[in-house]
């Protein structure tokens, strides 16, 4: 079993990693932390993992939001047919369909994060189903063609004609 987890800057992943390593389902240290990886390496990690995890926080500071914006990485994981564990707020709330394409947790709770990962690992059929649902949803809503079609509809609804040529 492989878990792909991304820890946003300043948010330690050690709590969830410790909780997972202590679970009897996970035999030995199968959780590792990488530094920055290339796009090719990232695609390989998406393909090889069983679950994608990014419990990021979005916080308001000085009138600006900091943290995961839309959550493109959740869509990338979904396109690789992987179930995700994301945050209740921030980008994940926009990019994950709770209980359909993944699970949402309180990002500061290592216990919730670890429990969500374990739930998916202990229920591989449900995890696979979420991964397939995520891929279908992402292809229907977030590919270039899907976004182009959506934009055309919005423009037409607002009286803007598509340019010819």
C-alpha positions as CSV (number, residue, x, y, z in Angstrom):
1,X,0.0,0.0,0.0
2,X,1.3,3.4,-0.9
3,X,0.0,6.7,0.3
4,X,1.0,9.9,-1.5
5,X,0.9,12.8,1.0
6,X,1.8,16.4,0.4
7,X,2.4,18.6,3.3
8,X,2.0,22.3,2.6
9,X,4.8,24.6,3.7
10,X,4.7,25.2,7.4
11,X,2.3,22.3,8.2
12,X,4.0,19.3,9.7
13,X,2.9,15.9,8.4
14,X,4.7,14.0,11.1
15,X,1.6,13.5,13.3
16,X,-0.4,11.7,10.6
17,X,2.7,9.8,9.6
18,X,3.3,8.6,13.1
19,X,-0.4,7.6,13.6
20,X,-0.2,5.6,10.3
21,X,3.1,3.9,11.1
22,X,1.6,2.7,14.4
23,X,-1.4,1.1,12.7
24,X,-1.2,-2.7,12.4
25,X,-2.5,-2.5,8.8
26,X,0.7,-0.8,7.7
27,X,3.7,-3.2,8.1
28,X,6.9,-1.3,8.4
29,X,8.0,2.2,7.3
30,X,6.2,2.4,3.9
31,X,5.6,6.1,4.3
32,X,8.4,8.3,3.0
33,X,8.7,12.0,2.5
34,X,10.2,13.4,-0.7
35,X,11.4,16.9,-1.5
36,X,10.4,18.7,-4.6
37,X,9.8,16.4,-7.5
38,X,9.6,16.9,-11.3
39,X,6.3,16.7,-13.2
40,X,7.3,13.2,-14.5
41,X,8.1,12.0,-11.0
42,X,4.8,13.4,-9.7
43,X,2.8,11.6,-12.4
44,X,4.5,8.4,-11.4
45,X,3.7,9.0,-7.7
46,X,0.0,9.5,-8.6
47,X,0.0,6.3,-10.6
48,X,1.7,4.2,-8.0
49,X,-0.1,5.4,-4.8
50,X,-3.3,3.9,-3.4
51,X,-4.5,7.2,-1.8
52,X,-3.6,10.8,-2.3
53,X,-3.5,12.9,0.9
54,X,-3.2,16.7,1.2
55,X,-4.7,18.0,4.5
56,X,-4.0,21.7,3.7
57,X,-5.2,24.7,5.6
58,X,-6.6,27.9,4.2
59,X,-6.4,30.9,6.6
60,X,-7.2,34.6,6.3
61,X,-4.2,36.8,7.0
62,X,-4.2,40.6,6.6
63,X,-7.3,40.4,4.4
64,X,-5.8,37.7,2.1
65,X,-6.3,34.0,2.0
66,X,-3.2,31.8,2.3
67,X,-3.1,28.1,1.7
68,X,-4.4,25.7,-1.0
69,X,-6.5,27.7,-3.5
70,X,-8.6,25.8,-5.9
71,X,-6.9,22.4,-5.3
72,X,-5.6,21.4,-8.7
73,X,-3.6,18.6,-7.1
74,X,-6.8,16.9,-6.0
75,X,-8.0,17.0,-9.6
76,X,-4.7,15.6,-10.8
77,X,-5.0,12.7,-8.3
78,X,-8.6,12.2,-9.4
79,X,-7.5,12.0,-13.1
80,X,-5.1,9.2,-12.0
81,X,-8.2,7.5,-10.5
82,X,-7.0,7.8,-6.9
83,X,-9.2,8.5,-3.9
84,X,-8.2,11.6,-2.0
85,X,-8.1,12.8,1.6
86,X,-8.4,16.5,1.7
87,X,-9.4,19.4,4.0
88,X,-12.8,20.6,4.9
89,X,-11.9,24.1,3.8
90,X,-9.8,25.6,1.1
91,X,-9.3,24.1,-2.4
92,X,-10.3,20.5,-1.4
93,X,-13.8,21.6,-0.6
94,X,-14.1,22.7,-4.2
95,X,-12.3,19.8,-5.8
96,X,-13.5,16.7,-3.8
97,X,-17.0,15.3,-3.7
98,X,-17.2,14.1,0.0
99,X,-17.7,10.3,0.3
100,X,-17.9,10.0,-3.5
101,X,-14.4,10.9,-4.8
102,X,-12.6,11.2,-1.4
103,X,-12.8,12.1,2.3
104,X,-12.5,15.5,3.9
105,X,-10.9,16.1,7.3
106,X,-10.1,18.9,9.7
107,X,-6.5,19.7,8.5
108,X,-5.1,20.2,11.9
109,X,-6.3,16.8,13.1
110,X,-3.7,14.1,12.6
111,X,-6.2,11.6,14.1
112,X,-8.9,12.5,11.5
113,X,-6.3,12.4,8.7
114,X,-4.9,9.1,9.8
115,X,-8.3,7.6,10.3
116,X,-9.5,8.6,6.8
117,X,-6.4,7.1,5.2
118,X,-6.8,3.9,7.2
119,X,-10.5,3.8,6.2
120,X,-9.6,3.9,2.5
121,X,-6.8,1.3,2.9
122,X,-9.0,-1.1,4.8
123,X,-11.8,-0.8,2.2
124,X,-10.0,-1.2,-1.1
125,X,-13.2,-1.7,-3.1
126,X,-14.6,1.6,-1.8
127,X,-11.3,3.3,-2.4
128,X,-11.2,2.0,-6.0
129,X,-14.8,3.1,-6.5
130,X,-14.0,6.6,-5.2
131,X,-11.0,6.7,-7.5
132,X,-13.1,5.8,-10.6
133,X,-15.8,8.3,-9.6
134,X,-13.2,11.0,-9.1
135,X,-11.7,10.3,-12.6
136,X,-15.1,10.4,-14.2
137,X,-16.0,13.7,-12.4
138,X,-12.6,15.3,-13.1
139,X,-12.8,14.4,-16.8
140,X,-16.4,15.8,-17.0
141,X,-15.5,19.0,-15.3
142,X,-11.8,19.9,-15.3
143,X,-10.3,18.9,-18.6
144,X,-9.5,21.6,-21.2
145,X,-12.5,20.5,-23.3
146,X,-14.9,20.5,-20.3
147,X,-13.7,23.9,-19.2
148,X,-13.9,25.4,-22.7
149,X,-17.5,24.1,-23.0
150,X,-18.4,25.5,-19.6
151,X,-16.9,28.9,-20.5
152,X,-18.8,29.0,-23.8
153,X,-22.1,28.3,-21.9
154,X,-21.4,31.1,-19.5
155,X,-20.5,33.6,-22.2
156,X,-23.6,32.7,-24.3
157,X,-25.8,33.0,-21.1
158,X,-24.4,36.5,-20.7
159,X,-24.9,37.6,-24.3
160,X,-21.3,37.2,-25.4
161,X,-20.9,35.4,-28.8
162,X,-18.0,33.2,-29.5
163,X,-15.4,34.8,-31.8
164,X,-15.3,33.4,-35.3
165,X,-12.1,32.3,-36.9
